[in-house]
């Protein structure tokens, strides 16, 4: 029993020791790398979903154009069936638009390093490096802020393009729907 307690005391770290601080720093760096990897995978999945939604909207637009051509070629014979198909396309368009409207940045926020720095700086405030750590932290914060601002411009442009894509498909769909509804009402004798 005495040997076990002696082992425990020699294996434990002193919270102010350099070895303990190095261990904490390595664990923090590993956690940040893991978070960055997860963020990257999450962004990639989000981009893939949005790309698939854009492709689906393009397909919907082509199907709407095909329905317009069919209406022009064959007249109003199958207006009810075309209207039903148009309703299905509207539902699919709504789903794809919902995917495009989701925020692009669903990443996990960075792990805050301030609590560890605060405890480290309070333990070693007189070590002469506090000013250097503070300058480094300010530099890192500035670099992080710049890195966050750069992609937001491209995200905003893509969001605007996505909105135009959805609006164009919606306008085409509404126009054809209004035409088909008039034809169906006329066929049913309501006009």
N, CA and C atoms as an extended XYZ file, in Angstrom:
573
Properties=species:S:1:pos:R:3:atomname:S:1:resname:S:1:resid:I:1 pbc="F F F"
N         0.829       -1.178        0.000 N   UNK     1
C         0.000        0.000        0.000 CA  UNK     1
C         0.873        1.241        0.000 C   UNK     1
N         1.948        1.198        0.760 N   UNK     2
C         2.855        2.326        0.836 CA  UNK     2
C         3.529        2.560       -0.512 C   UNK     2
N         3.847        1.489       -1.228 N   UNK     3
C         4.491        1.620       -2.528 CA  UNK     3
C         3.550        2.254       -3.546 C   UNK     3
N         2.262        1.950       -3.470 N   UNK     4
C         1.288        2.525       -4.404 CA  UNK     4
C         1.152        4.018       -4.182 C   UNK     4
N         1.034        4.453       -2.928 N   UNK     5
C         0.883        5.881       -2.655 CA  UNK     5
C         2.152        6.639       -3.037 C   UNK     5
N         3.330        6.019       -2.875 N   UNK     6
C         4.570        6.678       -3.287 CA  UNK     6
C         4.604        6.822       -4.804 C   UNK     6
N         4.078        5.820       -5.520 N   UNK     7
C         4.032        5.874       -6.980 CA  UNK     7
C         3.095        6.988       -7.444 C   UNK     7
N         1.946        7.095       -6.793 N   UNK     8
C         0.976        8.124       -7.165 CA  UNK     8
C         1.563        9.511       -6.980 C   UNK     8
N         2.246        9.743       -5.896 N   UNK     9
C         2.782       11.079       -5.648 CA  UNK     9
C         3.905       11.412       -6.625 C   UNK     9
N         4.691       10.432       -7.055 N   UNK    10
C         5.764       10.725       -7.995 CA  UNK    10
C         5.229       10.861       -9.421 C   UNK    10
N         4.069       10.241       -9.731 N   UNK    11
C         3.513       10.310      -11.080 CA  UNK    11
C         2.634       11.540      -11.275 C   UNK    11
N         2.223       12.189      -10.213 N   UNK    12
C         1.351       13.360      -10.365 CA  UNK    12
C         2.184       14.570      -10.760 C   UNK    12
N         1.533       15.495      -11.458 N   UNK    13
C         2.200       16.699      -11.923 CA  UNK    13
C         1.887       17.851      -10.991 C   UNK    13
N         2.838       18.717      -10.841 N   UNK    14
C         2.600       19.967      -10.136 CA  UNK    14
C         1.976       20.922      -11.149 C   UNK    14
N         0.850       21.539      -10.813 N   UNK    15
C         0.116       22.388      -11.754 CA  UNK    15
C         0.962       23.537      -12.282 C   UNK    15
N         1.966       23.970      -11.593 N   UNK    16
C         2.810       25.070      -12.043 CA  UNK    16
C         4.056       24.607      -12.773 C   UNK    16
N         4.277       23.307      -12.873 N   UNK    17
C         5.506       22.807      -13.483 CA  UNK    17
C         5.486       22.994      -14.993 C   UNK    17
N         6.679       23.089      -15.572 N   UNK    18
C         6.815       23.233      -17.016 CA  UNK    18
C         6.284       22.005      -17.745 C   UNK    18
N         6.519       20.829      -17.192 N   UNK    19
C         6.043       19.597      -17.824 CA  UNK    19
C         4.515       19.587      -17.900 C   UNK    19
N         3.880       20.028      -16.838 N   UNK    20
C         2.416       20.082      -16.820 CA  UNK    20
C         1.905       21.110      -17.823 C   UNK    20
N         2.551       22.269      -17.860 N   UNK    21
C         2.145       23.306      -18.815 CA  UNK    21
C         2.352       22.828      -20.256 C   UNK    21
N         3.451       22.131      -20.514 N   UNK    22
C         3.701       21.586      -21.852 CA  UNK    22
C         2.644       20.553      -22.219 C   UNK    22
N         2.288       19.707      -21.257 N   UNK    23
C         1.251       18.708      -21.495 CA  UNK    23
C        -0.080       19.380      -21.825 C   UNK    23
N        -0.417       20.390      -21.044 N   UNK    24
C        -1.665       21.123      -21.313 CA  UNK    24
C        -1.634       21.778      -22.683 C   UNK    24
N        -0.492       22.356      -23.043 N   UNK    25
C        -0.361       23.015      -24.341 CA  UNK    25
C        -0.524       21.995      -25.473 C   UNK    25
N         0.089       20.831      -25.325 N   UNK    26
C        -0.029       19.793      -26.351 CA  UNK    26
C        -1.477       19.314      -26.475 C   UNK    26
N        -2.131       19.138      -25.334 N   UNK    27
C        -3.542       18.712      -25.359 CA  UNK    27
C        -4.410       19.773      -26.029 C   UNK    27
N        -4.136       21.044      -25.738 N   UNK    28
C        -4.893       22.139      -26.340 CA  UNK    28
C        -4.667       22.178      -27.849 C   UNK    28
N        -3.421       22.031      -28.269 N   UNK    29
C        -3.111       22.016      -29.702 CA  UNK    29
C        -3.794       20.843      -30.399 C   UNK    29
N        -3.793       19.678      -29.746 N   UNK    30
C        -4.445       18.506      -30.328 CA  UNK    30
C        -5.955       18.746      -30.435 C   UNK    30
N        -6.540       19.336      -29.414 N   UNK    31
C        -7.980       19.626      -29.438 CA  UNK    31
C        -8.302       20.615      -30.554 C   UNK    31
N        -7.450       21.623      -30.742 N   UNK    32
C        -7.668       22.600      -31.818 CA  UNK    32
C        -7.556       21.932      -33.189 C   UNK    32
N        -6.568       21.049      -33.346 N   UNK    33
C        -6.420       20.339      -34.624 CA  UNK    33
C        -7.635       19.459      -34.894 C   UNK    33
N        -8.098       18.768      -33.866 N   UNK    34
C        -9.292       17.928      -34.029 CA  UNK    34
C       -10.518       18.771      -34.370 C   UNK    34
N       -10.666       19.905      -33.710 N   UNK    35
C       -11.791       20.794      -33.998 CA  UNK    35
C       -11.698       21.322      -35.417 C   UNK    35
N       -10.492       21.673      -35.863 N   UNK    36
C       -10.312       22.166      -37.230 CA  UNK    36
C       -10.652       21.078      -38.248 C   UNK    36
N       -10.282       19.848      -37.951 N   UNK    37
C       -10.603       18.735      -38.842 CA  UNK    37
C       -12.111       18.531      -38.925 C   UNK    37
N       -12.763       18.574      -37.791 N   UNK    38
C       -14.226       18.421      -37.761 CA  UNK    38
C       -14.880       19.573      -38.497 C   UNK    38
N       -14.393       20.800      -38.274 N   UNK    39
C       -14.929       21.958      -38.983 CA  UNK    39
C       -14.780       21.790      -40.496 C   UNK    39
N       -13.620       21.330      -40.912 N   UNK    40
C       -13.376       21.123      -42.344 CA  UNK    40
C       -14.329       20.105      -42.944 C   UNK    40
N       -14.522       19.005      -42.237 N   UNK    41
C       -15.441       17.976      -42.721 CA  UNK    41
C       -16.878       18.492      -42.755 C   UNK    41
N       -17.246       19.247      -41.751 N   UNK    42
C       -18.592       19.805      -41.691 CA  UNK    42
C       -18.814       20.801      -42.829 C   UNK    42
N       -17.827       21.653      -43.064 N   UNK    43
C       -17.938       22.616      -44.174 CA  UNK    43
C       -18.035       21.886      -45.507 C   UNK    43
N       -17.232       20.849      -45.665 N   UNK    44
C       -17.236       20.090      -46.923 CA  UNK    44
C       -18.593       19.436      -47.148 C   UNK    44
N       -19.163       18.863      -46.106 N   UNK    45
C       -20.486       18.250      -46.230 CA  UNK    45
C       -21.536       19.303      -46.565 C   UNK    45
N       -21.426       20.473      -45.943 N   UNK    46
C       -22.355       21.567      -46.216 CA  UNK    46
C       -22.233       22.023      -47.665 C   UNK    46
N       -20.992       22.160      -48.140 N   UNK    47
C       -20.773       22.571      -49.528 CA  UNK    47
C       -21.309       21.527      -50.505 C   UNK    47
N       -21.123       20.258      -50.177 N   UNK    48
C       -21.633       19.185      -51.037 CA  UNK    48
C       -23.157       19.204      -51.096 C   UNK    48
N       -23.807       19.421      -49.947 N   UNK    49
C       -25.271       19.489      -49.917 CA  UNK    49
C       -25.764       20.671      -50.734 C   UNK    49
N       -25.091       21.793      -50.619 N   UNK    50
C       -25.502       22.981      -51.368 CA  UNK    50
C       -25.276       22.792      -52.864 C   UNK    50
N       -24.189       22.157      -53.226 N   UNK    51
C       -23.936       21.888      -54.647 CA  UNK    51
C       -25.011       20.962      -55.213 C   UNK    51
N       -25.395       19.957      -54.449 N   UNK    52
C       -26.461       19.053      -54.891 CA  UNK    52
C       -27.786       19.804      -55.013 C   UNK    52
N       -28.057       20.729      -54.102 N   UNK    53
C       -29.291       21.526      -54.162 CA  UNK    53
C       -29.284       22.415      -55.402 C   UNK    53
N       -28.142       23.011      -55.726 N   UNK    54
C       -28.050       23.841      -56.941 CA  UNK    54
C       -28.304       23.007      -58.185 C   UNK    54
N       -27.724       21.810      -58.202 N   UNK    55
C       -27.949       20.928      -59.355 CA  UNK    55
C       -29.419       20.552      -59.456 C   UNK    55
N       -30.048       20.294      -58.328 N   UNK    56
C       -31.476       19.927      -58.324 CA  UNK    56
C       -32.321       21.087      -58.835 C   UNK    56
N       -31.982       22.305      -58.447 N   UNK    57
C       -32.732       23.466      -58.930 CA  UNK    57
C       -32.564       23.616      -60.436 C   UNK    57
N       -31.364       23.376      -60.941 N   UNK    58
C       -31.154       23.418      -62.393 CA  UNK    58
C       -32.016       22.363      -63.097 C   UNK    58
N       -32.096       21.163      -62.513 N   UNK    59
C       -32.939       20.108      -63.085 CA  UNK    59
C       -34.412       20.523      -63.059 C   UNK    59
N       -34.834       21.142      -61.977 N   UNK    60
C       -36.223       21.593      -61.859 CA  UNK    60
C       -36.520       22.643      -62.935 C   UNK    60
N       -35.579       23.555      -63.146 N   UNK    61
C       -35.774       24.576      -64.183 CA  UNK    61
C       -35.907       23.920      -65.565 C   UNK    61
N       -35.106       22.905      -65.818 N   UNK    62
C       -35.195       22.196      -67.107 CA  UNK    62
C       -36.546       21.492      -67.242 C   UNK    62
N       -37.020       20.906      -66.158 N   UNK    63
C       -38.321       20.235      -66.207 CA  UNK    63
C       -39.449       21.238      -66.414 C   UNK    63
N       -39.330       22.423      -65.828 N   UNK    64
C       -40.338       23.461      -66.042 CA  UNK    64
C       -40.346       23.884      -67.512 C   UNK    64
N       -39.166       24.054      -68.076 N   UNK    65
C       -39.076       24.409      -69.503 CA  UNK    65
C       -39.672       23.304      -70.372 C   UNK    65
N       -39.416       22.043      -69.997 N   UNK    66
C       -39.983       20.923      -70.740 CA  UNK    66
C       -41.513       20.951      -70.668 C   UNK    66
N       -42.064       21.254      -69.495 N   UNK    67
C       -43.513       21.336      -69.350 CA  UNK    67
C       -44.087       22.480      -70.185 C   UNK    67
N       -43.376       23.594      -70.252 N   UNK    68
C       -43.819       24.717      -71.082 CA  UNK    68
C       -43.870       24.301      -72.560 C   UNK    68
N       -42.838       23.587      -72.994 N   UNK    69
C       -42.789       23.130      -74.387 CA  UNK    69
C       -43.906       22.133      -74.663 C   UNK    69
N       -44.154       21.247      -73.709 N   UNK    70
C       -45.239       20.276      -73.883 CA  UNK    70
C       -46.583       20.988      -73.977 C   UNK    70
N       -46.779       22.014      -73.179 N   UNK    71
C       -48.016       22.777      -73.218 CA  UNK    71
C       -48.175       23.470      -74.562 C   UNK    71
N       -47.079       23.999      -75.073 N   UNK    72
C       -47.130       24.670      -76.369 CA  UNK    72
C       -47.376       23.669      -77.499 C   UNK    72
N       -46.797       22.492      -77.415 N   UNK    73
C       -46.909       21.505      -78.485 CA  UNK    73
C       -48.250       20.763      -78.455 C   UNK    73
N       -48.679       20.342      -77.296 N   UNK    74
C       -49.852       19.478      -77.210 CA  UNK    74
C       -51.098       20.197      -76.726 C   UNK    74
N       -50.977       21.439      -76.379 N   UNK    75
C       -52.141       22.177      -75.915 CA  UNK    75
C       -52.504       21.803      -74.493 C   UNK    75
N       -53.772       21.932      -74.214 N   UNK    76
C       -54.231       21.801      -72.830 CA  UNK    76
C       -54.814       20.430      -72.498 C   UNK    76
N       -54.488       19.427      -73.278 N   UNK    77
C       -55.054       18.086      -73.034 CA  UNK    77
C       -54.741       17.562      -71.631 C   UNK    77
N       -53.493       17.645      -71.240 N   UNK    78
C       -53.059       17.067      -69.971 CA  UNK    78
C       -52.722       18.141      -68.934 C   UNK    78
N       -53.497       19.204      -68.916 N   UNK    79
C       -53.201       20.326      -68.031 CA  UNK    79
C       -53.250       19.909      -66.555 C   UNK    79
N       -54.218       19.051      -66.193 N   UNK    80
C       -54.300       18.625      -64.788 CA  UNK    80
C       -53.071       17.823      -64.374 C   UNK    80
N       -52.637       16.918      -65.222 N   UNK    81
C       -51.459       16.111      -64.916 CA  UNK    81
C       -50.212       16.997      -64.840 C   UNK    81
N       -50.140       17.966      -65.739 N   UNK    82
C       -48.994       18.877      -65.730 CA  UNK    82
C       -49.009       19.738      -64.460 C   UNK    82
N       -50.191       20.140      -64.050 N   UNK    83
C       -50.319       20.936      -62.827 CA  UNK    83
C       -49.898       20.114      -61.608 C   UNK    83
N       -50.270       18.856      -61.580 N   UNK    84
C       -49.860       17.972      -60.483 CA  UNK    84
C       -48.341       17.810      -60.459 C   UNK    84
N       -47.747       17.626      -61.632 N   UNK    85
C       -46.295       17.497      -61.702 CA  UNK    85
C       -45.623       18.801      -61.261 C   UNK    85
N       -46.237       19.921      -61.628 N   UNK    86
C       -45.697       21.215      -61.234 CA  UNK    86
C       -45.739       21.394      -59.720 C   UNK    86
N       -46.767       20.869      -59.069 N   UNK    87
C       -46.854       20.941      -57.610 CA  UNK    87
C       -45.730       20.129      -56.961 C   UNK    87
N       -45.417       18.989      -57.546 N   UNK    88
C       -44.311       18.181      -57.027 CA  UNK    88
C       -42.983       18.923      -57.198 C   UNK    88
N       -42.817       19.569      -58.347 N   UNK    89
C       -41.594       20.339      -58.578 CA  UNK    89
C       -41.491       21.504      -57.590 C   UNK    89
N       -42.628       22.114      -57.263 N   UNK    90
C       -42.635       23.214      -56.301 CA  UNK    90
C       -42.176       22.721      -54.927 C   UNK    90
N       -42.613       21.547      -54.554 N   UNK    91
C       -42.201       20.976      -53.277 CA  UNK    91
C       -40.699       20.699      -53.275 C   UNK    91
N       -40.197       20.155      -54.358 N   UNK    92
C       -38.770       19.865      -54.464 CA  UNK    92
C       -37.943       21.151      -54.473 C   UNK    92
N       -38.469       22.170      -55.137 N   UNK    93
C       -37.785       23.459      -55.170 CA  UNK    93
C       -37.717       24.060      -53.770 C   UNK    93
N       -38.780       23.916      -53.019 N   UNK    94
C       -38.810       24.436      -51.648 CA  UNK    94
C       -37.748       23.741      -50.787 C   UNK    94
N       -37.624       22.431      -50.951 N   UNK    95
C       -36.617       21.687      -50.184 CA  UNK    95
C       -35.201       22.127      -50.554 C   UNK    95
N       -34.938       22.257      -51.854 N   UNK    96
C       -33.603       22.657      -52.305 CA  UNK    96
C       -33.289       24.081      -51.862 C   UNK    96
N       -34.275       24.956      -51.922 N   UNK    97
C       -34.068       26.334      -51.475 CA  UNK    97
C       -33.773       26.374      -49.976 C   UNK    97
N       -34.410       25.507      -49.214 N   UNK    98
C       -34.142       25.435      -47.781 CA  UNK    98
C       -32.707       25.041      -47.484 C   UNK    98
N       -32.165       24.131      -48.278 N   UNK    99
C       -30.765       23.731      -48.105 CA  UNK    99
C       -29.843       24.910      -48.400 C   UNK    99
N       -30.166       25.666      -49.447 N   UNK   100
C       -29.315       26.794      -49.813 CA  UNK   100
C       -29.407       27.951      -48.815 C   UNK   100
N       -30.510       28.036      -48.110 N   UNK   101
C       -30.685       29.134      -47.161 CA  UNK   101
C       -30.047       28.864      -45.805 C   UNK   101
N       -29.637       27.632      -45.555 N   UNK   102
C       -29.017       27.342      -44.268 CA  UNK   102
C       -27.683       28.067      -44.198 C   UNK   102
N       -27.323       28.547      -43.023 N   UNK   103
C       -26.058       29.270      -42.903 CA  UNK   103
C       -24.883       28.372      -43.248 C   UNK   103
N       -23.916       28.955      -43.925 N   UNK   104
C       -22.752       28.187      -44.352 CA  UNK   104
C       -21.795       27.875      -43.245 C   UNK   104
N       -21.759       28.716      -42.214 N   UNK   105
C       -20.792       28.508      -41.138 CA  UNK   105
C       -21.472       27.840      -39.962 C   UNK   105
N       -21.483       26.519      -39.993 N   UNK   106
C       -22.037       25.761      -38.873 CA  UNK   106
C       -20.909       25.126      -38.086 C   UNK   106
N       -19.755       25.803      -38.137 N   UNK   107
C       -18.579       25.222      -37.513 CA  UNK   107
C       -18.628       25.346      -35.999 C   UNK   107
N       -17.837       24.521      -35.374 N   UNK   108
C       -17.708       24.543      -33.925 CA  UNK   108
C       -16.813       25.731      -33.575 C   UNK   108
N       -17.204       26.563      -32.630 N   UNK   109
C       -16.357       27.710      -32.303 CA  UNK   109
C       -15.010       27.260      -31.769 C   UNK   109
N       -14.018       28.128      -31.992 N   UNK   110
C       -12.676       27.812      -31.519 CA  UNK   110
C       -12.675       27.662      -30.015 C   UNK   110
N       -11.789       26.796      -29.537 N   UNK   111
C       -11.657       26.594      -28.098 CA  UNK   111
C       -11.013       27.843      -27.515 C   UNK   111
N       -11.641       28.422      -26.528 N   UNK   112
C       -11.099       29.632      -25.927 CA  UNK   112
C        -9.846       29.302      -25.133 C   UNK   112
N        -8.789       30.013      -25.429 N   UNK   113
C        -7.526       29.758      -24.748 CA  UNK   113
C        -7.338       30.676      -23.555 C   UNK   113
N        -8.240       31.617      -23.376 N   UNK   114
C        -8.042       32.591      -22.306 CA  UNK   114
C        -8.072       31.989      -20.909 C   UNK   114
N        -8.945       31.014      -20.577 N   UNK   115
C        -8.887       30.496      -19.215 CA  UNK   115
C        -7.550       29.835      -18.899 C   UNK   115
N        -7.006       29.073      -19.819 N   UNK   116
C        -5.728       28.417      -19.577 CA  UNK   116
C        -4.617       29.456      -19.489 C   UNK   116
N        -4.679       30.491      -20.348 N   UNK   117
C        -3.669       31.527      -20.314 CA  UNK   117
C        -3.757       32.303      -19.011 C   UNK   117
N        -4.994       32.590      -18.570 N   UNK   118
C        -5.160       33.327      -17.326 CA  UNK   118
C        -4.561       32.553      -16.153 C   UNK   118
N        -4.845       31.261      -16.101 N   UNK   119
C        -4.312       30.485      -14.982 CA  UNK   119
C        -2.804       30.348      -15.098 C   UNK   119
N        -2.309       30.225      -16.328 N   UNK   120
C        -0.868       30.116      -16.520 CA  UNK   120
C        -0.186       31.434      -16.196 C   UNK   120
N        -0.797       32.539      -16.603 N   UNK   121
C        -0.157       33.823      -16.343 CA  UNK   121
C        -0.226       34.194      -14.874 C   UNK   121
N        -1.274       33.776      -14.186 N   UNK   122
C        -1.335       34.069      -12.757 CA  UNK   122
C        -0.315       33.239      -11.995 C   UNK   122
N        -0.056       32.036      -12.472 N   UNK   123
C         0.908       31.179      -11.793 CA  UNK   123
C         2.334       31.629      -12.077 C   UNK   123
N         2.552       32.197      -13.281 N   UNK   124
C         3.908       32.579      -13.662 CA  UNK   124
C         3.953       34.040      -14.092 C   UNK   124
N         3.246       34.911      -13.404 N   UNK   125
C         3.168       36.323      -13.783 CA  UNK   125
C         4.521       37.008      -13.711 C   UNK   125
N         5.398       36.555      -12.860 N   UNK   126
C         6.680       37.207      -12.676 CA  UNK   126
C         7.794       36.533      -13.464 C   UNK   126
N         7.451       35.714      -14.471 N   UNK   127
C         8.502       35.000      -15.181 CA  UNK   127
C         9.136       35.829      -16.298 C   UNK   127
N         8.637       37.048      -16.564 N   UNK   128
C         9.240       37.918      -17.562 CA  UNK   128
C         8.729       37.690      -18.971 C   UNK   128
N         7.872       36.712      -19.190 N   UNK   129
C         7.372       36.404      -20.524 CA  UNK   129
C         5.915       36.834      -20.725 C   UNK   129
N         5.307       37.402      -19.731 N   UNK   130
C         3.892       37.758      -19.808 CA  UNK   130
C         3.633       38.731      -20.945 C   UNK   130
N         4.519       39.698      -21.133 N   UNK   131
C         4.326       40.674      -22.209 CA  UNK   131
C         4.425       40.000      -23.580 C   UNK   131
N         5.346       39.085      -23.727 N   UNK   132
C         5.497       38.350      -24.989 CA  UNK   132
C         4.281       37.490      -25.282 C   UNK   132
N         3.762       36.814      -24.238 N   UNK   133
C         2.557       36.003      -24.437 CA  UNK   133
C         1.383       36.875      -24.829 C   UNK   133
N         1.269       38.044      -24.210 N   UNK   134
C         0.176       38.961      -24.512 CA  UNK   134
C         0.268       39.450      -25.958 C   UNK   134
N         1.466       39.795      -26.415 N   UNK   135
C         1.655       40.251      -27.798 CA  UNK   135
C         1.327       39.123      -28.780 C   UNK   135
N         1.763       37.913      -28.441 N   UNK   136
C         1.483       36.764      -29.307 CA  UNK   136
C        -0.014       36.508      -29.389 C   UNK   136
N        -0.717       36.588      -28.255 N   UNK   137
C        -2.166       36.383      -28.243 CA  UNK   137
C        -2.873       37.439      -29.089 C   UNK   137
N        -2.416       38.689      -29.009 N   UNK   138
C        -3.015       39.760      -29.814 CA  UNK   138
C        -2.774       39.506      -31.301 C   UNK   138
N        -1.583       39.046      -31.648 N   UNK   139
C        -1.258       38.747      -33.035 CA  UNK   139
C        -2.120       37.594      -33.563 C   UNK   139
N        -2.294       36.564      -32.750 N   UNK   140
C        -3.130       35.427      -33.134 CA  UNK   140
C        -4.576       35.860      -33.325 C   UNK   140
N        -5.082       36.690      -32.421 N   UNK   141
C        -6.458       37.164      -32.526 CA  UNK   141
C        -6.647       37.970      -33.804 C   UNK   141
N        -5.660       38.790      -34.142 N   UNK   142
C        -5.729       39.584      -35.370 CA  UNK   142
C        -5.727       38.678      -36.604 C   UNK   142
N        -4.860       37.666      -36.598 N   UNK   143
C        -4.803       36.731      -37.728 CA  UNK   143
C        -6.098       35.945      -37.846 C   UNK   143
N        -6.664       35.528      -36.713 N   UNK   144
C        -7.932       34.796      -36.736 CA  UNK   144
C        -9.053       35.675      -37.288 C   UNK   144
N        -9.067       36.947      -36.895 N   UNK   145
C       -10.106       37.862      -37.382 CA  UNK   145
C        -9.989       38.050      -38.887 C   UNK   145
N        -8.766       38.184      -39.408 N   UNK   146
C        -8.579       38.331      -40.855 CA  UNK   146
C        -9.012       37.068      -41.582 C   UNK   146
N        -8.691       35.915      -41.044 N   UNK   147
C        -9.055       34.654      -41.682 CA  UNK   147
C       -10.560       34.485      -41.741 C   UNK   147
N       -11.267       34.998      -40.752 N   UNK   148
C       -12.722       34.872      -40.726 CA  UNK   148
C       -13.355       35.813      -41.726 C   UNK   148
N       -12.802       37.005      -41.946 N   UNK   149
C       -13.407       37.997      -42.809 CA  UNK   149
C       -13.248       37.672      -44.284 C   UNK   149
N       -12.183       37.063      -44.690 N   UNK   150
C       -11.934       36.808      -46.104 CA  UNK   150
C       -12.990       35.909      -46.738 C   UNK   150
N       -13.337       34.740      -46.167 N   UNK   151
C       -14.312       33.890      -46.831 CA  UNK   151
C       -15.728       34.460      -46.829 C   UNK   151
N       -16.035       35.379      -45.936 N   UNK   152
C       -17.403       35.871      -45.854 CA  UNK   152
C       -17.821       36.576      -47.132 C   UNK   152
N       -16.884       37.203      -47.842 N   UNK   153
C       -17.221       37.877      -49.092 CA  UNK   153
C       -17.659       36.860      -50.136 C   UNK   153
N       -16.910       35.765      -50.273 N   UNK   154
C       -17.279       34.757      -51.255 CA  UNK   154
C       -18.577       34.060      -50.871 C   UNK   154
N       -18.819       33.881      -49.562 N   UNK   155
C       -20.066       33.266      -49.115 CA  UNK   155
C       -21.235       34.175      -49.458 C   UNK   155
N       -21.063       35.508      -49.261 N   UNK   156
C       -22.122       36.454      -49.577 CA  UNK   156
C       -22.430       36.445      -51.072 C   UNK   156
N       -21.390       36.382      -51.922 N   UNK   157
C       -21.599       36.337      -53.365 CA  UNK   157
C       -22.327       35.061      -53.767 C   UNK   157
N       -21.923       33.937      -53.191 N   UNK   158
C       -22.584       32.669      -53.508 CA  UNK   158
C       -24.018       32.693      -53.025 C   UNK   158
N       -24.257       33.265      -51.865 N   UNK   159
C       -25.618       33.381      -51.346 CA  UNK   159
C       -26.494       34.210      -52.268 C   UNK   159
N       -25.929       35.298      -52.823 N   UNK   160
C       -26.681       36.132      -53.764 CA  UNK   160
C       -26.984       35.361      -55.048 C   UNK   160
N       -26.012       34.593      -55.519 N   UNK   161
C       -26.234       33.778      -56.720 CA  UNK   161
C       -27.290       32.713      -56.455 C   UNK   161
N       -27.227       32.114      -55.285 N   UNK   162
C       -28.222       31.103      -54.920 CA  UNK   162
C       -29.616       31.716      -54.868 C   UNK   162
N       -29.725       32.905      -54.300 N   UNK   163
C       -31.024       33.577      -54.217 CA  UNK   163
C       -31.574       33.857      -55.606 C   UNK   163
N       -30.712       34.308      -56.506 N   UNK   164
C       -31.156       34.569      -57.883 CA  UNK   164
C       -31.608       33.278      -58.557 C   UNK   164
N       -30.880       32.204      -58.323 N   UNK   165
C       -31.227       30.914      -58.910 CA  UNK   165
C       -32.601       30.457      -58.429 C   UNK   165
N       -32.828       30.560      -57.119 N   UNK   166
C       -34.105       30.146      -56.539 CA  UNK   166
C       -35.232       31.068      -57.025 C   UNK   166
N       -34.973       32.365      -57.044 N   UNK   167
C       -36.002       33.313      -57.494 CA  UNK   167
C       -36.379       33.083      -58.950 C   UNK   167
N       -35.388       32.807      -59.793 N   UNK   168
C       -35.671       32.549      -61.205 CA  UNK   168
C       -36.521       31.301      -61.386 C   UNK   168
N       -36.158       30.241      -60.698 N   UNK   169
C       -36.930       29.002      -60.796 CA  UNK   169
C       -38.335       29.194      -60.235 C   UNK   169
N       -38.450       29.939      -59.149 N   UNK   170
C       -39.760       30.189      -58.539 CA  UNK   170
C       -40.642       31.007      -59.476 C   UNK   170
N       -40.063       32.017      -60.106 N   UNK   171
C       -40.840       32.844      -61.047 CA  UNK   171
C       -41.333       32.010      -62.223 C   UNK   171
N       -40.465       31.169      -62.771 N   UNK   172
C       -40.872       30.296      -63.883 CA  UNK   172
C       -41.987       29.355      -63.446 C   UNK   172
N       -41.830       28.795      -62.268 N   UNK   173
C       -42.812       27.850      -61.752 CA  UNK   173
C       -44.163       28.539      -61.527 C   UNK   173
N       -44.164       29.716      -60.931 N   UNK   174
C       -45.412       30.436      -60.667 CA  UNK   174
C       -46.103       30.842      -61.966 C   UNK   174
N       -45.327       31.258      -62.933 N   UNK   175
C       -45.893       31.657      -64.222 CA  UNK   175
C       -46.592       30.480      -64.897 C   UNK   175
N       -45.909       29.349      -64.952 N   UNK   176
C       -46.503       28.169      -65.577 CA  UNK   176
C       -47.701       27.676      -64.776 C   UNK   176
N       -47.623       27.736      -63.461 N   UNK   177
C       -48.736       27.298      -62.619 CA  UNK   177
C       -49.972       28.152      -62.874 C   UNK   177
N       -49.777       29.464      -62.964 N   UNK   178
C       -50.910       30.355      -63.222 CA  UNK   178
C       -51.557       30.029      -64.570 C   UNK   178
N       -50.738       29.780      -65.563 N   UNK   179
C       -51.258       29.424      -66.892 CA  UNK   179
C       -52.028       28.116      -66.836 C   UNK   179
N       -51.454       27.112      -66.200 N   UNK   180
C       -52.109       25.801      -66.114 CA  UNK   180
C       -53.403       25.874      -65.299 C   UNK   180
N       -53.399       26.660      -64.222 N   UNK   181
C       -54.621       26.782      -63.416 CA  UNK   181
C       -55.744       27.427      -64.217 C   UNK   181
N       -55.407       28.403      -65.044 N   UNK   182
C       -56.427       29.031      -65.913 CA  UNK   182
C       -56.981       28.014      -66.895 C   UNK   182
N       -56.104       27.214      -67.465 N   UNK   183
C       -56.535       26.209      -68.444 CA  UNK   183
C       -57.444       25.182      -67.759 C   UNK   183
N       -57.056       24.707      -66.583 N   UNK   184
C       -57.862       23.709      -65.859 CA  UNK   184
C       -59.219       24.300      -65.501 C   UNK   184
N       -59.257       25.540      -65.033 N   UNK   185
C       -60.546       26.184      -64.700 CA  UNK   185
C       -61.408       26.330      -65.935 C   UNK   185
N       -60.785       26.666      -67.031 N   UNK   186
C       -61.534       26.808      -68.280 CA  UNK   186
C       -62.113       25.453      -68.708 C   UNK   186
N       -61.303       24.393      -68.559 N   UNK   187
C       -61.772       23.059      -68.923 CA  UNK   187
C       -62.914       22.604      -68.026 C   UNK   187
N       -62.854       23.004      -66.776 N   UNK   188
C       -63.906       22.588      -65.836 CA  UNK   188
C       -65.123       23.495      -65.921 C   UNK   188
N       -65.050       24.534      -66.728 N   UNK   189
C       -66.191       25.406      -66.923 CA  UNK   189
C       -66.320       26.490      -65.860 C   UNK   189
N       -65.228       26.778      -65.125 N   UNK   190
C       -65.291       27.804      -64.101 CA  UNK   190
C       -65.019       29.196      -64.660 C   UNK   190
N       -64.543       29.308      -65.874 N   UNK   191
C       -64.281       30.624      -66.465 CA  UNK   191
C       -65.182       30.918      -67.610 C   UNK   191
